[in-house]
Amino acid sequence: MPEDKPRRVPKPRNDSPPARPTVSGPIGPLATAYRGTGGVTNVVPASRWRTGSGPLAAHTAGGPWWRCDACGRDWPCPTLRATPTDARRRATLIPEFSRITRRAIRDLRGRPGGPDPIAVVRRFLWFLPLTDEEARAVALRLR
């Protein structure tokens, strides 16, 4: 009788990606993305507006009209615009206000008597010295 060799059993194919490595140690829970207060996702967090003179949290707004909740003026209102903006604060506000500006352009464009996109950019990015050409370029990018 021929010598009995053990049969080779093929390994099952596994097309799934390899398991993620386990990291030991305290890494803490994952932080969820900021979604705004009360489910509103188009408002800059009030903590970004706090200054030494007191909170400006009441001076918030949302679409489609973009009026200040505290004083009823076009947002950003004069009270918010009067807040000093140093270079660090501007660097923090630019991404937030760019996102909000995109939404405001969509909400305000085409309304009777409403501002054009260039005016919306200049209104919402008041803390940046923009020329008309720069504001036009930003408006075209944010549309």
N, C-alpha and C positions, 0 to 999 in steps of 0.2 A: 504494500500500500504506500502511495506517495506520502511524503511528509506533510502533515496538516499545518498549513501556515495560517496564522490568524488573519481573518479578513479585515481589510482596511475599510473603516466606516467613514464616508465623507462627512466633513464638518458642515453643519447647516449654514446656509448663506445668511448673512446679516447685512442688509443694505442700509440700516439706520446709522446715523452718525454716532460716534463714540460718546459714551456718557460724559457729562461735564465733571471735572474733578471736584472733589469735596474739599472745601477750604476749612481748615480747623481754626478755631479761635473766635473771639467775639467780633463779628463784622457788623452786627446791628441790622435792623430792618431796612429795607429799601424805602427811600422817600418817594412818595407819589408826586407827580408833576403838579405845579400850582394851577388851579383851575378858577381862581377868583373867589370872591365871597358870594355866597348864596347861589352858586351855579353860574354866575355871570362871568364870561371868559374874556370880555373885552375891556376890562377896567384894570388900570395899573394898581398894584397892591398899595394900600395906604401907607405901609411902612416905608415905601420909597419916597413919600412926600413929607415925611416928618422932618421938621427942622428944629433948631434950638428955640424958636419962638412959639412952638406949639404944633399940634397936629393939624393937617389940612385934609383929614380923611373925609370930611363932609363934602369937599369940593370934587366930587366924582361925577361921571356921566356915562351914558351909554347910548347906543343907537336906538332908533333911527334919527332922532332929532339932535343929539349931541348938545344938550343944554345942561348946565351945572345943576346938580341936585340941591345945592345950598342957596345959590343966589339967582338961578334962572337965566343967567347970561350964556352966550355961546361959549362952549367949552373948548379948550382950557380957558377958564374965566380969568379976569384981571387979578384976582387974589392969588390964584395958582401961578400966574405968570410973574407976579411980583416976588415969588420965592427965589432966593439967590441960587444960582446954579454954578457950582465950581466944576472943574474938569472931571473929577471923579463922579460927581452926580450926573453930569451929562453923559458920561460913558455908560452909566447904569440906565438912564432914561431912553437913550437912542433906540435900543432894540425894542423896548416896550412900546414906545410911542410910534415907532415905525409900524409895528403890528396893528396898533390901534388906528393909525392913519390909513392903512389899507382898508380897514373896515369902514372908516368914516367916508372915504372916497366913494365906496360902493353905496353907502347909505345916502349921501348928500348929492351925488351926481345926478343931474337931470331933474331935480326938484325945482318947481317954479320959484324963481328968486333965490335959489340956492347957490352956493359958491362953486366955482369950477375947481377941478382937481389941484391946480397950482395954488389957488388960495387956501385949499384945505391943507396942503403940505406946509405952507407958510404958517398957517394958524396952529397946526398941531406940533410943529417943530420950531416953535418960537425961540427956543434957546440956542438955535444954530443960525449964524449969519449966512443966509442963503441968497444968492442972486436969483433973478427971474429964470435964467437958464438952468441953474442948478435945481431950483424948485420944479421946473418943468421936467427935467431928467428924472428926479425922484418920483414925481407923479406918474410918469410913464412906466417906471419900474414897479410901482406899487399897485398899479391897476389890476 
